[in-house]
Amino acid sequence: MSAAPEEHRVGRRDLYHRLERTCLAEPGDPYQIIAPLDGRLEWLAPMGQAVAEGAVLARYDGTQLRRDLGLARSRSQTVATRMAQIEGPLTQARRQLQSLDLAAIERKLTEAREAHGRALGLADEGRLSEQRTRDSTEALRQVEDELTRQVTATSIFEMETELQLVELQAARMDARIAVARLEEQLEQTRIVSPVAGEISFLDPQLARAGTATIRAGTHVASVSQPRRRWSRVGMTASEADRMRRGSAGILTPDGRERAAQILRVTLREDASPWDKDRFQFLLGFDDPHGQVLIGSDIVCLFRDVATRDVLAVPLAYLTQEGDQTLGLRLGTGPPQRVVVTTGIVDPPHVEVTGGLVEGDRIAPP
């Protein structure tokens, strides 16, 4: 049998804390364009011109930067080539040759020690002259000295190689930093619009001549957004702590909700420590059709997740009698009135903490 049209099945949903405040619609501040570099700047977009987001507004003369970048990349490549040579096959071949020489000397030393041991044995038996014994000792000493020299030479080679690599690694890092810095500066030779809008301010020198020598940090232009609006909303400390993690919106005059961005949260400059609403949220939102008049009162909305995946029913399906909340549960027999305990209220829904279970069918009172 099909369910009655007005019945509702108890289910799960996410609920939210909500906050609504009346706020004032203000014109959004224009975006300031700040010169990133010292140098000669050619401005391309005249005063009042509409510009798209990402449109090129100005260019620096990047000839010298490109030249410096080429030299820096060449230095970086030279250092990399030199490191590859040091760590390459020639060095490995020299290490292998030194290992072979060292092994040969060690074998020679073993033989010299064995011969010297036999000579000492013959000398003890009186079968070898004192001169021959001294010659055997000297031969052993020479082989030991040769081994010492070879070990020393190998150690010096390894230390020199390691020192060269350390110096080259430092040089490579310096070269990479120089390349990255110049690439960043070269990228900054193109000034682009951060937003879609129109040029509402232009440096007088650029406005007159279209080009000028500008110092880094100079405010050269502004891009305004005629359909961009701001609103400021006061909040308590607890509200600010909760809502700064959530989402925001506004209600348009026709009652529709439109998304807004929380641009920043600050302490009100004129607030005293004992002021309740001493925090201030700055909201930004677009008004493409000009529905929100500057200076008019609008409703600013905030919401943050209160609880996820909980049993909830529409508020309209519950009724209040005295201190009890009642619902009308449907079953195989006549509808049954049950006491319902509730939690978070998120109009038009409310959390159900008792009295109903998932899948129950309820009817409006």
Residue frames as qw, qx, qy, qz and C-alpha x, y, z in Angstrom:
[[0.000, 0.889, 0.458, 0.000, 0.00, 0.00, 0.00],
 [0.420, 0.507, -0.029, 0.752, 1.44, 3.39, -0.98],
 [0.312, -0.316, -0.463, 0.767, 2.24, 5.99, 1.66],
 [0.071, 0.884, 0.446, -0.118, -0.14, 8.85, 2.25],
 [0.460, 0.708, 0.046, 0.534, 0.99, 12.07, 0.52],
 [0.181, -0.877, 0.169, -0.412, 1.45, 13.99, 3.77],
 [0.875, -0.468, 0.050, 0.113, 3.36, 11.35, 5.72],
 [0.220, 0.829, -0.498, 0.128, 7.11, 11.65, 6.33],
 [0.946, -0.084, -0.261, 0.173, 9.64, 8.88, 6.91],
 [0.452, -0.853, 0.239, 0.106, 12.18, 9.56, 9.67],
 [0.855, 0.376, -0.067, 0.351, 15.70, 9.68, 8.20],
 [0.628, -0.480, 0.009, 0.613, 19.18, 11.04, 8.68],
 [0.394, 0.821, 0.125, 0.394, 20.63, 14.39, 7.58],
 [0.490, 0.029, -0.260, 0.831, 23.24, 16.99, 8.47],
 [0.185, -0.900, -0.394, -0.013, 22.09, 19.86, 10.67],
 [0.454, 0.392, -0.083, 0.796, 23.62, 23.31, 10.99],
 [0.223, -0.608, -0.356, 0.674, 23.96, 26.16, 13.42],
 [0.283, 0.644, 0.424, 0.570, 22.42, 29.22, 11.73],
 [0.232, -0.549, -0.252, 0.763, 22.79, 32.91, 12.34],
 [0.275, 0.686, 0.462, 0.490, 20.89, 35.71, 10.58],
 [0.284, -0.554, -0.200, 0.757, 21.79, 39.36, 10.98],
 [0.350, 0.900, 0.259, 0.031, 20.58, 42.53, 9.29],
 [0.564, -0.337, 0.224, 0.719, 23.53, 44.20, 7.57],
 [0.243, 0.837, 0.004, -0.491, 24.23, 47.15, 5.29],
 [0.796, 0.406, 0.297, 0.336, 25.12, 46.78, 1.61],
 [0.194, -0.827, 0.227, 0.476, 28.31, 48.71, 0.86],
 [0.669, 0.694, -0.255, -0.080, 30.30, 49.19, -2.35],
 [0.931, -0.164, 0.055, 0.322, 33.24, 46.77, -2.50],
 [0.234, -0.820, 0.316, 0.416, 36.65, 48.41, -2.20],
 [0.708, 0.650, -0.257, -0.100, 38.61, 48.39, -5.47],
 [0.920, -0.156, 0.096, 0.348, 41.64, 46.10, -5.85],
 [0.055, -0.920, 0.296, 0.251, 44.87, 48.05, -5.72],
 [0.880, 0.386, -0.056, 0.272, 47.58, 47.29, -8.29],
 [0.435, -0.827, 0.283, 0.214, 51.03, 47.67, -6.71],
 [0.550, 0.708, -0.442, -0.020, 54.18, 47.87, -8.85],
 [0.954, -0.283, 0.020, 0.096, 56.26, 44.74, -8.12],
 [0.777, 0.014, 0.110, 0.620, 59.56, 46.02, -9.55],
 [0.093, -0.744, 0.128, 0.649, 61.64, 49.13, -10.11],
 [0.419, 0.017, 0.672, 0.610, 61.81, 50.04, -13.78],
 [0.242, 0.181, -0.300, -0.905, 60.19, 51.50, -16.86],
 [0.340, 0.328, 0.849, -0.238, 56.51, 50.53, -16.99],
 [0.195, -0.026, -0.513, -0.836, 54.25, 50.68, -20.05],
 [0.386, 0.253, 0.672, -0.579, 50.55, 50.86, -19.12],
 [0.026, 0.094, 0.823, 0.560, 48.09, 49.27, -21.56],
 [0.128, -0.615, -0.773, -0.093, 44.60, 49.79, -20.06],
 [0.034, 0.396, -0.015, 0.918, 43.30, 53.38, -19.99],
 [0.175, 0.070, 0.581, -0.791, 41.21, 54.89, -17.22],
 [0.618, 0.218, 0.200, -0.728, 37.64, 53.56, -17.19],
 [0.533, 0.284, -0.698, -0.384, 38.33, 50.56, -19.42],
 [0.901, -0.212, 0.184, -0.332, 36.62, 47.28, -18.56],
 [0.220, 0.537, -0.814, 0.001, 39.14, 44.47, -17.99],
 [0.903, -0.135, -0.346, -0.218, 38.78, 40.72, -17.58],
 [0.713, -0.606, 0.352, -0.001, 40.36, 38.73, -14.77],
 [0.796, -0.124, 0.436, 0.401, 43.92, 37.87, -15.83],
 [0.516, 0.814, 0.154, 0.219, 44.03, 40.56, -18.54],
 [0.645, -0.029, -0.054, 0.762, 47.49, 42.10, -19.06],
 [0.078, -0.950, -0.268, 0.141, 47.40, 45.67, -17.74],
 [0.031, 0.940, -0.332, -0.076, 51.07, 46.68, -18.07],
 [0.937, 0.146, -0.075, 0.308, 54.53, 45.46, -19.02],
 [0.382, -0.801, 0.313, 0.338, 58.04, 46.25, -17.85],
 [0.554, 0.686, -0.466, -0.072, 60.99, 46.29, -20.23],
 [0.883, -0.372, 0.283, -0.043, 62.39, 42.84, -19.48],
 [0.696, 0.631, -0.326, 0.109, 65.40, 42.90, -21.84],
 [0.065, 0.640, -0.665, 0.378, 68.03, 43.08, -19.10],
 [0.696, -0.266, 0.530, -0.405, 66.21, 40.55, -16.95],
 [0.947, 0.296, 0.045, -0.120, 66.11, 38.07, -19.85],
 [0.515, 0.663, -0.484, 0.247, 69.82, 38.62, -20.43],
 [0.242, -0.541, 0.667, -0.452, 70.60, 38.09, -16.74],
 [0.864, -0.061, 0.354, -0.353, 68.40, 34.99, -16.67],
 [0.857, 0.466, -0.221, 0.006, 70.26, 33.51, -19.63],
 [0.269, 0.628, -0.625, 0.378, 73.60, 34.04, -17.89],
 [0.520, -0.382, 0.585, -0.491, 72.30, 32.56, -14.63],
 [0.950, 0.130, 0.155, -0.240, 70.99, 29.47, -16.42],
 [0.689, 0.576, -0.409, 0.161, 74.35, 29.10, -18.20],
 [0.050, -0.577, 0.677, -0.454, 76.19, 29.26, -14.86],
 [0.760, -0.184, 0.445, -0.437, 73.83, 26.70, -13.40],
 [0.937, 0.329, -0.060, -0.103, 74.41, 24.36, -16.34],
 [0.428, 0.653, -0.557, 0.284, 78.18, 24.79, -16.08],
 [0.351, -0.464, 0.664, -0.470, 78.14, 23.85, -12.41],
 [0.892, 0.029, 0.295, -0.342, 75.91, 20.83, -13.13],
 [0.811, 0.509, -0.286, 0.030, 78.27, 19.69, -15.90],
 [0.166, 0.625, -0.659, 0.384, 81.31, 20.03, -13.64],
 [0.606, -0.303, 0.578, -0.455, 79.59, 17.99, -10.90],
 [0.944, 0.237, 0.078, -0.218, 78.71, 15.31, -13.42],
 [0.595, 0.613, -0.488, 0.178, 82.34, 15.19, -14.50],
 [0.133, -0.539, 0.699, -0.451, 83.60, 14.81, -10.92],
 [0.677, -0.094, 0.596, -0.421, 81.03, 12.14, -10.14],
 [0.779, 0.461, -0.176, -0.386, 81.36, 10.56, -13.59],
 [0.988, 0.122, -0.066, 0.065, 83.20, 7.59, -15.14],
 [0.479, 0.622, -0.428, 0.447, 86.70, 9.15, -14.98],
 [0.326, -0.579, 0.510, -0.546, 86.51, 9.46, -11.21],
 [0.924, -0.150, 0.216, -0.279, 85.08, 5.97, -10.88],
 [0.867, 0.395, -0.239, 0.188, 87.86, 4.59, -13.10],
 [0.198, 0.647, -0.523, 0.518, 90.48, 6.32, -10.94],
 [0.629, -0.443, 0.429, -0.473, 88.93, 4.85, -7.81],
 [0.991, 0.079, 0.040, -0.098, 89.00, 1.38, -9.36],
 [0.656, 0.553, -0.375, 0.352, 92.65, 1.84, -10.37],
 [0.141, -0.625, 0.536, -0.550, 93.55, 2.97, -6.85],
 [0.848, -0.260, 0.292, -0.358, 91.75, -0.08, -5.44],
 [0.941, 0.289, -0.141, 0.102, 93.73, -2.37, -7.77],
 [0.367, 0.637, -0.471, 0.488, 97.03, -0.69, -6.81],
 [0.451, -0.540, 0.467, -0.536, 96.15, -0.98, -3.13],
 [0.965, -0.079, 0.143, -0.205, 95.27, -4.66, -3.50],
 [0.798, 0.459, -0.294, 0.258, 98.54, -5.33, -5.36],
 [0.091, 0.639, -0.526, 0.553, 100.59, -3.61, -2.63],
 [0.704, -0.400, 0.369, -0.456, 98.74, -5.54, 0.08],
 [0.992, 0.125, -0.034, 0.001, 99.57, -8.82, -1.71],
 [0.553, 0.591, -0.390, 0.438, 103.17, -7.64, -2.05],
 [0.274, -0.623, 0.475, -0.558, 103.24, -6.83, 1.67],
 [0.920, -0.214, 0.191, -0.267, 101.92, -10.27, 2.55],
 [0.902, 0.321, -0.179, 0.225, 104.68, -11.87, 0.47],
 [0.262, 0.666, -0.433, 0.548, 107.33, -9.58, 2.02],
 [0.562, -0.541, 0.400, -0.481, 106.18, -10.48, 5.54],
 [0.993, -0.032, 0.082, -0.075, 106.31, -14.19, 4.75],
 [0.731, 0.493, -0.275, 0.383, 109.82, -13.85, 3.24],
 [0.036, -0.685, 0.442, -0.578, 110.97, -11.81, 6.23],
 [0.802, -0.403, 0.271, -0.346, 109.60, -14.44, 8.59],
 [0.975, 0.150, -0.058, 0.154, 111.56, -17.15, 6.81],
 [0.450, 0.641, -0.350, 0.514, 114.70, -14.97, 6.89],
 [0.380, -0.649, 0.412, -0.514, 114.38, -14.48, 10.64],
 [0.954, -0.196, 0.159, -0.160, 113.99, -18.21, 11.10],
 [0.851, 0.370, -0.168, 0.333, 117.14, -18.92, 9.09],
 [0.132, 0.722, -0.382, 0.562, 119.02, -16.24, 11.01],
 [0.673, -0.542, 0.329, -0.380, 118.05, -17.87, 14.31],
 [0.988, -0.019, 0.139, 0.070, 119.46, -21.13, 13.01],
 [0.396, -0.661, 0.434, 0.467, 122.64, -19.37, 11.96],
 [0.627, 0.247, 0.633, 0.381, 122.04, -20.19, 8.34],
 [0.311, 0.823, 0.301, 0.367, 121.60, -16.54, 7.17],
 [0.476, 0.097, -0.199, 0.851, 124.09, -13.73, 7.47],
 [0.111, -0.605, -0.427, 0.663, 123.32, -10.58, 9.44],
 [0.038, 0.283, -0.322, -0.903, 123.50, -8.49, 6.23],
 [0.203, -0.223, -0.809, -0.504, 120.88, -10.64, 4.55],
 [0.201, -0.576, -0.738, 0.288, 118.62, -10.24, 7.56],
 [0.049, -0.532, -0.121, 0.836, 119.01, -6.45, 7.46],
 [0.103, 0.087, -0.590, -0.796, 118.22, -6.51, 3.70],
 [0.203, -0.412, -0.868, -0.187, 115.03, -8.48, 4.40],
 [0.160, -0.626, -0.526, 0.553, 113.96, -6.02, 7.09],
 [0.013, -0.410, 0.170, 0.896, 114.60, -3.07, 4.78],
 [0.131, -0.123, -0.765, -0.618, 112.63, -4.69, 1.95],
 [0.196, -0.569, -0.794, 0.083, 109.64, -5.18, 4.29],
 [0.128, -0.595, -0.278, 0.743, 109.84, -1.58, 5.50],
 [0.022, 0.204, -0.433, -0.878, 109.84, -0.27, 1.91],
 [0.193, -0.350, -0.820, -0.410, 106.71, -2.25, 1.07],
 [0.226, -0.638, -0.637, 0.369, 105.00, -0.98, 4.26],
 [0.093, -0.480, 0.009, 0.872, 105.97, 2.60, 3.32],
 [0.080, -0.038, -0.658, -0.748, 104.60, 2.06, -0.18],
 [0.216, -0.529, -0.815, -0.092, 101.29, 0.88, 1.30],
 [0.197, -0.626, -0.399, 0.640, 101.16, 3.91, 3.59],
 [0.031, -0.300, 0.286, 0.910, 101.77, 6.27, 0.66],
 [0.149, -0.232, -0.780, -0.562, 99.07, 4.59, -1.40],
 [0.232, -0.622, -0.726, 0.179, 96.52, 4.74, 1.44],
 [0.164, -0.564, -0.162, 0.793, 97.41, 8.41, 2.04],
 [0.017, 0.119, -0.502, -0.857, 97.12, 9.24, -1.66],
 [0.187, -0.421, -0.826, -0.323, 93.71, 7.52, -1.84],
 [0.234, -0.662, -0.568, 0.429, 92.47, 9.40, 1.23],
 [0.110, -0.441, 0.081, 0.887, 93.69, 12.74, -0.14],
 [0.072, -0.102, -0.685, -0.718, 91.95, 12.05, -3.47],
 [0.225, -0.567, -0.788, -0.080, 88.67, 11.24, -1.74],
 [0.223, -0.649, -0.368, 0.627, 88.88, 14.33, 0.47],
 [0.064, -0.284, 0.309, 0.905, 89.70, 16.60, -2.48],
 [0.133, -0.284, -0.778, -0.545, 86.84, 15.08, -4.49],
 [0.248, -0.647, -0.700, 0.174, 84.40, 15.53, -1.60],
 [0.196, -0.549, -0.140, 0.800, 85.57, 19.12, -1.05],
 [0.012, 0.064, -0.515, -0.855, 85.06, 19.94, -4.73],
 [0.204, -0.451, -0.809, -0.317, 81.58, 18.44, -4.62],
 [0.246, -0.658, -0.536, 0.468, 80.65, 20.41, -1.50],
 [0.109, -0.427, 0.110, 0.891, 81.85, 23.65, -3.12],
 [0.105, -0.073, -0.674, -0.727, 79.99, 22.84, -6.34],
 [0.196, -0.556, -0.808, -0.005, 76.81, 21.94, -4.46],
 [0.150, -0.649, -0.312, 0.678, 76.90, 25.35, -2.80],
 [0.011, -0.288, 0.394, 0.873, 77.53, 26.98, -6.18],
 [0.115, -0.290, -0.836, -0.452, 74.67, 24.98, -7.72],
 [0.159, -0.664, -0.673, 0.284, 72.30, 26.10, -4.96],
 [0.092, -0.563, -0.020, 0.821, 73.33, 29.74, -5.46],
 [0.034, 0.084, -0.633, -0.769, 72.80, 29.37, -9.22],
 [0.132, -0.458, -0.856, -0.200, 69.37, 27.80, -8.75],
 [0.136, -0.687, -0.475, 0.532, 68.31, 30.56, -6.36],
 [0.048, -0.426, 0.243, 0.870, 69.49, 33.18, -8.85],
 [0.082, -0.134, -0.784, -0.600, 67.56, 31.50, -11.68],
 [0.158, -0.589, -0.789, 0.072, 64.39, 31.21, -9.57],
 [0.122, -0.640, -0.257, 0.714, 64.64, 34.85, -8.46],
 [0.022, 0.300, -0.425, -0.854, 65.12, 36.10, -12.03],
 [0.106, -0.298, -0.860, -0.401, 62.32, 33.89, -13.35],
 [0.132, -0.668, -0.652, 0.333, 60.02, 35.31, -10.67],
 [0.065, -0.581, 0.006, 0.811, 61.05, 38.85, -11.57],
 [0.030, 0.076, -0.667, -0.741, 60.56, 38.14, -15.27],
 [0.099, -0.502, -0.851, -0.116, 57.08, 36.79, -14.52],
 [0.129, -0.717, -0.435, 0.529, 56.36, 40.05, -12.68],
 [0.132, -0.201, 0.336, 0.911, 57.18, 42.10, -15.79],
 [0.261, -0.359, -0.643, -0.624, 53.56, 41.39, -16.80],
 [0.198, 0.078, 0.574, -0.791, 50.99, 42.98, -14.50],
 [0.243, -0.306, -0.803, -0.449, 47.59, 41.31, -14.80],
 [0.465, -0.395, 0.032, -0.792, 44.21, 42.21, -13.38],
 [0.075, -0.105, 0.919, -0.374, 43.35, 40.19, -10.26],
 [0.344, 0.454, 0.736, -0.367, 39.60, 40.48, -10.95],
 [0.199, 0.508, 0.598, 0.587, 37.15, 41.42, -13.66],
 [0.133, -0.776, -0.388, 0.479, 36.17, 45.08, -13.37],
 [0.412, 0.822, 0.152, 0.363, 37.13, 48.50, -14.65],
 [0.535, 0.092, -0.230, 0.807, 40.13, 50.79, -14.15],
 [0.241, -0.883, -0.394, -0.087, 39.00, 53.32, -11.54],
 [0.299, -0.904, 0.205, 0.227, 42.37, 54.87, -10.68],
 [0.833, 0.376, 0.016, 0.406, 45.58, 55.34, -12.66],
 [0.550, -0.467, 0.005, 0.693, 48.91, 56.88, -11.62],
 [0.236, 0.886, 0.081, -0.390, 49.02, 60.45, -13.05],
 [0.108, -0.596, 0.628, 0.489, 52.31, 59.84, -14.90],
 [0.299, 0.090, 0.915, 0.257, 50.93, 56.72, -16.55],
 [0.335, 0.714, 0.571, -0.229, 47.63, 58.45, -17.30],
 [0.157, 0.853, -0.139, -0.478, 49.45, 61.30, -19.10],
 [0.165, 0.658, -0.645, -0.352, 52.16, 59.50, -21.01],
 [0.939, 0.136, -0.183, -0.256, 51.25, 55.80, -20.86],
 [0.854, 0.092, -0.343, 0.381, 54.76, 54.99, -19.63],
 [0.225, -0.875, 0.260, -0.342, 56.87, 56.04, -16.66],
 [0.469, 0.279, -0.740, 0.394, 59.75, 54.95, -14.46],
 [0.694, -0.550, -0.113, -0.450, 58.11, 53.45, -11.37],
 [0.012, -0.450, 0.799, -0.398, 59.53, 52.30, -8.05],
 [0.455, -0.193, -0.869, -0.036, 58.49, 48.96, -6.58],
 [0.184, -0.401, -0.704, 0.557, 55.63, 49.32, -4.09],
 [0.153, 0.134, -0.063, -0.977, 53.97, 52.24, -5.89],
 [0.433, 0.486, 0.695, -0.306, 50.17, 52.16, -6.15],
 [0.109, -0.146, 0.547, 0.817, 49.84, 52.47, -9.92],
 [0.420, -0.147, -0.501, -0.742, 46.16, 51.62, -10.50],
 [0.405, 0.049, 0.735, -0.541, 42.92, 50.28, -9.03],
 [0.282, -0.130, -0.795, -0.521, 40.37, 47.90, -10.49],
 [0.432, 0.008, 0.474, -0.767, 36.84, 48.39, -9.18],
 [0.038, -0.225, -0.950, -0.215, 33.94, 45.95, -9.47],
 [0.320, -0.192, -0.076, -0.925, 30.71, 47.90, -10.02],
 [0.765, -0.263, -0.359, -0.466, 28.59, 44.87, -9.13],
 [0.579, -0.007, -0.699, 0.420, 30.65, 43.84, -6.11],
 [0.450, -0.728, -0.054, -0.515, 29.17, 44.46, -2.66],
 [0.350, 0.161, -0.748, 0.540, 30.45, 44.25, 0.90],
 [0.579, -0.663, -0.205, -0.429, 28.70, 43.94, 4.24],
 [0.185, 0.366, -0.705, 0.579, 30.03, 44.11, 7.79],
 [0.730, -0.445, -0.410, -0.318, 28.46, 41.98, 10.52],
 [0.176, -0.587, 0.589, -0.527, 29.12, 42.27, 14.26],
 [0.836, -0.155, -0.514, -0.116, 29.42, 39.08, 16.29],
 [0.638, -0.697, 0.286, -0.157, 30.21, 37.90, 19.79],
 [0.085, -0.605, 0.789, 0.064, 33.40, 35.95, 20.49],
 [0.555, 0.010, 0.824, -0.114, 31.58, 32.60, 20.60],
 [0.675, 0.640, 0.280, -0.237, 29.65, 33.35, 17.39],
 [0.313, 0.818, -0.442, -0.193, 32.84, 34.41, 15.61],
 [0.278, -0.435, 0.856, 0.018, 34.69, 31.28, 16.74],
 [0.622, 0.242, 0.733, -0.130, 31.89, 29.06, 15.43],
 [0.592, 0.730, 0.274, -0.205, 30.94, 30.85, 12.22],
 [0.080, 0.787, -0.500, -0.352, 34.44, 31.62, 10.89],
 [0.300, -0.216, 0.908, 0.198, 34.69, 27.90, 10.03],
 [0.502, 0.466, 0.708, -0.172, 31.36, 27.89, 8.20],
 [0.289, 0.349, 0.559, 0.695, 29.78, 29.36, 5.08],
 [0.067, 0.475, 0.279, -0.832, 28.02, 32.65, 4.46],
 [0.184, 0.447, 0.691, 0.537, 25.36, 34.09, 2.21],
 [0.152, 0.179, 0.186, -0.954, 22.87, 36.92, 1.82],
 [0.320, 0.563, 0.757, -0.087, 19.16, 37.10, 1.15],
 [0.127, 0.155, 0.384, 0.901, 18.32, 39.16, -1.92],
 [0.343, 0.074, 0.206, -0.913, 15.26, 41.45, -1.89],
 [0.699, 0.028, -0.417, -0.581, 13.25, 38.74, -3.70],
 [0.808, -0.379, 0.304, -0.334, 13.99, 36.29, -0.84],
 [0.930, 0.272, -0.226, 0.105, 16.58, 34.17, -2.61],
 [0.663, -0.653, 0.260, 0.258, 19.78, 33.07, -0.91],
 [0.627, 0.724, -0.234, 0.169, 23.05, 34.00, -2.62],
 [0.856, -0.188, -0.170, 0.451, 26.51, 32.77, -1.64],
 [0.011, -0.963, 0.200, -0.181, 28.96, 35.20, -0.06],
 [0.752, 0.212, -0.428, 0.455, 32.62, 34.96, 0.92],
 [0.554, -0.808, -0.074, 0.187, 33.99, 35.67, 4.39],
 [0.516, 0.748, -0.206, 0.365, 36.80, 38.02, 3.38],
 [0.374, 0.296, -0.605, 0.637, 38.19, 38.59, 6.85],
 [0.583, -0.685, -0.436, -0.026, 37.38, 38.59, 10.55],
 [0.338, 0.383, -0.320, 0.798, 38.67, 41.47, 12.66],
 [0.252, -0.542, -0.577, 0.556, 38.07, 43.25, 15.95],
 [0.125, 0.890, 0.349, 0.266, 35.99, 46.38, 15.49],
 [0.438, 0.344, -0.208, 0.804, 38.27, 49.41, 15.68],
 [0.250, -0.507, 0.097, -0.819, 35.76, 51.34, 17.76],
 [0.776, -0.384, -0.469, -0.172, 34.93, 48.43, 20.08],
 [0.292, -0.660, 0.514, -0.463, 35.54, 48.51, 23.81],
 [0.140, 0.219, -0.955, 0.141, 36.59, 45.36, 25.71],
 [0.310, 0.198, 0.764, -0.530, 33.09, 45.14, 27.24],
 [0.555, 0.323, -0.225, -0.733, 31.24, 45.44, 23.90],
 [0.793, 0.046, 0.573, -0.201, 29.34, 42.26, 23.16],
 [0.797, 0.530, 0.265, 0.116, 29.61, 42.30, 19.36],
 [0.200, -0.843, 0.325, 0.379, 33.23, 43.37, 19.21],
 [0.473, -0.115, 0.730, 0.479, 34.16, 41.01, 16.34],
 [0.479, 0.635, -0.002, -0.606, 33.37, 42.01, 12.77],
 [0.645, 0.147, 0.684, 0.306, 32.97, 39.78, 9.72],
 [0.237, 0.562, -0.280, -0.742, 33.54, 41.33, 6.29],
 [0.667, 0.310, 0.677, 0.017, 31.46, 39.61, 3.62],
 [0.111, 0.426, -0.458, -0.772, 31.89, 39.98, -0.12],
 [0.537, 0.367, 0.759, -0.032, 29.28, 39.00, -2.71],
 [0.111, 0.007, 0.544, 0.832, 28.46, 39.69, -6.35],
 [0.365, 0.576, 0.504, -0.529, 25.32, 41.50, -7.47],
 [0.325, 0.013, 0.647, 0.690, 25.39, 40.97, -11.26],
 [0.037, 0.599, 0.673, 0.433, 21.82, 42.18, -11.83],
 [0.028, 0.307, -0.136, 0.942, 21.92, 45.22, -9.54],
 [0.515, -0.552, -0.605, -0.252, 19.28, 43.90, -7.14],
 [0.588, -0.562, -0.371, 0.447, 21.06, 45.06, -3.98],
 [0.152, 0.898, 0.052, 0.410, 21.15, 48.83, -3.64],
 [0.487, 0.178, -0.449, 0.728, 24.15, 50.38, -1.91],
 [0.152, -0.239, 0.345, -0.895, 23.06, 51.60, 1.52],
 [0.734, -0.248, -0.269, -0.573, 20.11, 49.22, 1.76],
 [0.516, -0.376, 0.685, -0.350, 19.52, 46.75, 4.59],
 [0.728, 0.188, -0.596, -0.282, 19.89, 43.08, 3.68],
 [0.855, -0.423, 0.231, -0.193, 19.94, 39.84, 5.65],
 [0.296, 0.596, -0.745, 0.045, 23.35, 38.20, 6.07],
 [0.952, -0.191, -0.048, -0.235, 23.33, 34.46, 6.72],
 [0.081, 0.582, -0.796, 0.145, 25.94, 32.27, 8.42],
 [0.940, -0.180, 0.022, -0.290, 25.89, 28.55, 9.03],
 [0.093, 0.552, -0.821, 0.118, 28.26, 25.96, 10.40],
 [0.665, -0.080, -0.724, -0.162, 27.87, 22.20, 10.78],
 [0.545, -0.527, 0.352, -0.549, 26.27, 21.42, 14.13],
 [0.596, -0.208, 0.768, -0.106, 26.12, 17.65, 13.75],
 [0.369, 0.350, -0.668, -0.543, 26.29, 15.18, 10.88],
 [0.492, -0.003, -0.833, -0.252, 24.15, 12.21, 9.92],
 [0.137, 0.059, 0.753, -0.641, 21.59, 12.42, 12.72],
 [0.032, 0.546, 0.830, 0.110, 17.90, 11.53, 12.85],
 [0.055, 0.232, 0.098, -0.966, 15.84, 14.58, 11.97],
 [0.180, 0.597, 0.772, 0.120, 12.24, 15.43, 11.06],
 [0.049, 0.516, 0.227, 0.824, 10.53, 18.59, 9.80],
 [0.031, 0.026, 0.531, -0.847, 9.43, 20.89, 12.62],
 [0.524, -0.040, -0.174, -0.833, 5.94, 21.01, 11.07],
 [0.688, -0.099, -0.688, -0.211, 5.44, 17.31, 11.94],
 [0.411, -0.188, -0.707, 0.544, 5.80, 17.91, 15.69],
 [0.294, -0.742, -0.256, -0.545, 3.53, 19.72, 18.11],
 [0.209, 0.215, -0.616, 0.729, 4.12, 21.19, 21.55],
 [0.583, -0.599, -0.399, -0.378, 1.76, 20.43, 24.42],
 [0.653, -0.755, 0.045, 0.035, 2.86, 21.83, 27.74],
 [0.221, -0.763, 0.581, 0.179, 6.46, 20.81, 28.25],
 [0.688, -0.009, 0.709, 0.156, 6.20, 17.82, 25.89],
 [0.300, 0.474, -0.501, -0.659, 6.94, 17.53, 22.18],
 [0.705, 0.163, 0.652, -0.227, 4.62, 15.07, 20.42],
 [0.194, 0.331, -0.679, -0.626, 4.64, 13.29, 17.08],
 [0.815, 0.179, 0.240, -0.496, 2.01, 11.23, 15.28],
 [0.138, -0.372, 0.882, 0.254, 3.52, 7.84, 14.36],
 [0.778, 0.229, -0.187, -0.554, 1.85, 5.72, 11.70],
 [0.246, -0.275, 0.929, -0.017, 1.69, 1.94, 11.80],
 [0.137, -0.176, -0.912, -0.345, -0.61, -0.94, 10.94],
 [0.134, -0.640, -0.725, 0.217, -3.25, 0.34, 13.33],
 [0.020, 0.957, 0.260, 0.130, -4.50, 3.82, 14.10],
 [0.360, 0.656, -0.290, 0.596, -1.93, 6.69, 14.37],
 [0.708, -0.509, -0.384, 0.305, -0.15, 6.74, 17.74],
 [0.029, -0.936, 0.151, -0.317, 0.89, 9.89, 19.60],
 [0.848, -0.141, -0.248, 0.447, 4.45, 9.53, 20.94],
 [0.303, -0.923, 0.090, 0.221, 6.63, 11.78, 23.08],
 [0.757, 0.486, -0.034, 0.435, 9.64, 12.94, 21.04],
 [0.476, -0.741, 0.071, 0.468, 12.84, 14.34, 22.52],
 [0.577, 0.774, 0.083, 0.247, 14.71, 16.80, 20.31],
 [0.656, -0.359, 0.051, 0.662, 18.16, 18.35, 20.01],
 [0.213, -0.264, 0.267, 0.902, 19.65, 20.80, 17.49],
 [0.426, 0.735, 0.459, -0.260, 17.09, 22.95, 15.69],
 [0.222, -0.253, 0.505, 0.795, 17.97, 23.76, 12.07],
 [0.535, 0.547, 0.353, -0.538, 14.78, 25.14, 10.46],
 [0.688, -0.234, -0.090, -0.681, 12.86, 23.61, 8.87],
 [0.807, -0.039, -0.588, 0.021, 14.26, 20.47, 10.59],
 [0.453, -0.690, 0.411, -0.387, 15.01, 19.41, 14.14],
 [0.301, 0.329, -0.887, 0.119, 17.19, 16.62, 15.52],
 [0.838, -0.338, -0.161, -0.397, 15.36, 13.65, 17.07],
 [0.082, 0.506, -0.789, 0.339, 17.11, 12.14, 20.09],
 [0.129, 0.049, 0.938, -0.318, 14.33, 9.85, 21.31],
 [0.520, 0.368, 0.436, -0.636, 10.80, 8.62, 20.71],
 [0.773, 0.574, -0.017, -0.271, 11.27, 7.85, 17.01],
 [0.631, -0.317, 0.596, 0.381, 13.67, 5.59, 15.11],
 [0.101, 0.410, -0.574, -0.702, 14.97, 5.63, 11.57],
 [0.122, -0.115, -0.895, -0.413, 12.32, 4.46, 9.12],
 [0.106, 0.508, 0.712, -0.473, 9.32, 5.42, 11.28],
 [0.058, 0.479, 0.515, 0.709, 6.47, 7.04, 9.36],
 [0.076, -0.450, -0.507, 0.731, 4.94, 10.15, 10.89],
 [0.120, 0.688, 0.564, 0.442, 2.08, 12.42, 9.92],
 [0.048, 0.356, -0.149, 0.921, 1.56, 16.12, 10.59],
 [0.041, 0.234, 0.750, -0.618, -0.54, 16.92, 13.68]]
